[in-house]
């Protein structure tokens, strides 16, 4: 009997992946098996009669599609603010699916509330991870989170106990130590709160009362006060998960007058105010998150990109020195 572990009972009842094999002890049997994706798979090999016992020597050989690239486990991509999988021709992770799927990489894209607390978004993500794992017949998955998506993923791993189902978490510009601009907007730090709040609400397109309420819940979830005072102590890293982080760094036009500050990326006009606020208060940043705050686990460095460029927006147009793919 050869079957996927979750289908072993049904296979024993007459629905195996391949016809039940009949061979005498010591004889070799050849099984041709076509799997639906690249990467790691678990197969259940057992005698039909549970009491029969048996030992097996297995040899695996790839016959077709052997050139396909893959990660060991499927990847689940988790968006940040105002996220989506598709809006018309636009994808949040612009062009990523079309670029890596043909190479062989199995991936799914989570669709969460555009903005809300990490507790709410994390619950939504956990439900979708369960569905993706069944869809991919995966023992584990890798999470890739941009911005708040990385914080939501940490919540799923630690608070919701998904460390046994997640092999690695890769975060891109996630504010692991909070982002000062949300503290400012909510009045948790002294300064121009009204200006910061208006900037963030306009950036997110939050115009209705409910949207503004959800947006403020998201802002609090990403504040320095909450991340350092509550979230990080309550969500320690799972020792069984590999944590990796990247982030972007951008500059304003005036920075190019000083070679020491020049970084070869012009901040997008949409987030230039965020860049200016963070630069003065906290230092180098990507327009919404500082480099220091984005560091978590194994930090692999900076990209020449602002927060929008990092995922190929808008519509795949990024600065000439940065190709997000």
ABEGO torsion letter per residue (X at the ends): XBBBAAAAAAAAAGBBABBBBBBBBGBBBBBBBBBABBEBBBBBBBBABAAAEEBBBBBBBBABGAABBBBABBBBBBBBBGBBABBEABBABBGAAAAAAAAGBBBBBBBBBABBBAAAAAAAAAAAAAAAAAAAGBABBBBBBBEAAAAAAAAAAAAAGAAAABABBBBBGBBAAEBAAAAAAAGABBEBAAAAAAAAAAAAGBABAAAAAAAAAAAAAABAAAAAAAAAAABBBBAABBBBBBBBBBBBAAAAABAAABAGBBBBAAAAAAAAAAAAAAEBBAGABBAAAABBEBBAEBBBBBAAAAAGOBGGBBBAABBAX
